Amino acid sequence: MKVDGKHYRTIWPVDGGRIVRVIDQTKLPFRFELLDLTTVAQAASAIKTMVVRGAPLIGATAAHGMALAMRADPSDQHLNSAYDLLLATRPTAVNLAWSLNRARQVLQPLKPSARAEAAEALAVEICDSDALANETIGNHGEALIRSIAAKTTKKRINILTHCNAGWLATVDWGTALAPIFKAHDHGLAVHVWVDETRPRNQGASLTAWELAKHGVPHTLIVDNAGGHLMQHGEVDLCIVGTDRTTSTGDVCNKVGTYLKALAAHANQVPFYVAAPSSSIDWTLRDGVAEIPIEHRDPREVTQMFGEDENGTVGEFRIVGKETSALNIAFDVTPAMYVTGLITERGVCAATSSGLKSLFPESA
């Protein structure tokens, strides 16, 4: 995607892979800054501190982290320690383990002298495949938006999102936002209701920023306004992303997604999830019982990141020091509340049979 007319991916190798360059998402929307990673420890820190975030981008960063590790020390011991270090950074997004398992499977049989080159090639392959999969999701999702537009006389299609599942959450294009970018680029009148997405405000700081840079009409709303808009016919469909989807169609995403799905179900609003196959966990069936839910630093709830009238950027406490907080990062939406899954192979029902129809080899 483009920032001020220049194309960017969220992650790319520099200097023959000796450096991995990323967009520092903790600085957005106030500063657009790039950060260079040169060690596996820096890659792990970037994932853990959410310099990079979003399930597909986490997986891509982990793959590049393994390449940096093999460049520094391709021994068996360092391969295993790098794997463990990266795996421990974020527990919920399945792309992390998916990427690391692929890397270990490729690298372990090789001689140490061949591992650095193979790890770099795999990281590039994972990034290119992610960008292609997301663009394809955009094509399938655009067709879905057009089919909804064809059934209404409204002048624009209102789409509600939650959190950020745009190109900043992936290598390029995004998942939930890819259909919106495609529809907008091809002349369809779309408008996006952007949930602020507390506690880290990824909707306000990232989704709104992406849409503004791309010229897509959008309006920021507080998280609790979505149900009201649905009641009054102001939402034509919801599209969200996913950090982990079970083989039965349960969807784990940023906390608050479940409540949006319930509101959509109550108001007969289609609720779709953009789910690349790398985010599907074929080993799980019950998302509520089996998906590990990350609990993050309470400071993300008790403080907010922003810019004051003087242009000073920083964190600001919003509660008294004596107040504690619980910071649950994700929730699970049962498949019964998901209208369909938008994958790189097409749109399917959020069921075992629906997923099997598109991915028979995985199922």
Secondary structure, 3 states (H helix, E strand, C coil): CEECCEECCCEEEEHHHCEEEEECCCCCCCCCCEEEECCHHHHHHHHHCCCCCCHHHHHHHHHHHHHHHHHHCCCHHHHHHHHHHHHCCCCCCHHHHHHHHHHHHHHCCCCHHHHHHHHHHHHHHHHHHHHHHHHHHHHHHHHHHHHHHCCCCCCCEEEEECCCCCHHHCCCCCCCCHHHHHHHHCCCCEEEEEECCCCCCHHHHHHHHHHHHHCCCEEEECHHHHHHHHHCCCCCEEEECCCEEECCCCEEEECCHHHHHHHHHHCCCCEEEECCHHHEECCCCCHHHHCCCCECCCHHHHEEEEECCCCCEEEEECCCCCCCCCCECEEEECHHHCCEEEECCEEECCCHHHHHHHCCCCC
